[in-house]
Structure formats: C-alpha cells, structure tokens
C-alpha cells in the first residue's frame, strides 16, 4: 500500500470518527439508542481511535523511509 492510499484511508477514518464522536456527544445529552447499542458504539469509537493511531504510525514510518 502506498503513502497516498494510507493518507486517504486515514482521512476517511478521521471523518467517520468525528461523526461518531458527535453522535456520542448527542447521546450523552439525550439517549436515543438502547444501552447495548451505546456500549457497542463506545467500543467502536475506541477501536477506531486505535486504528487511526496505527495508520498514523504507518504513515510516519513510510515518510521516514523517504527521507
């Protein structure tokens, strides 16, 4: 996978994570999903954060290789 593809993947994930963060913030004010769904969404958020970190590490590694 090349650097551009990883950056695009990261940008897409970052957008989705921002959207999920906003949704979870709304749920804190007025919960409209079941408790189980809220637990699963919070787990999803955590996993997405981890995935984003790994993409960042991979991008940084590829950038260092080009130096």
PyMOL commands that set and color helices and strands:
alter all, ss='L'
color gray80, all
select helices_A, chain A and resi 3-29+35-66
alter helices_A, ss='H'
color red, helices_A
deselect
rebuild
show_as cartoon
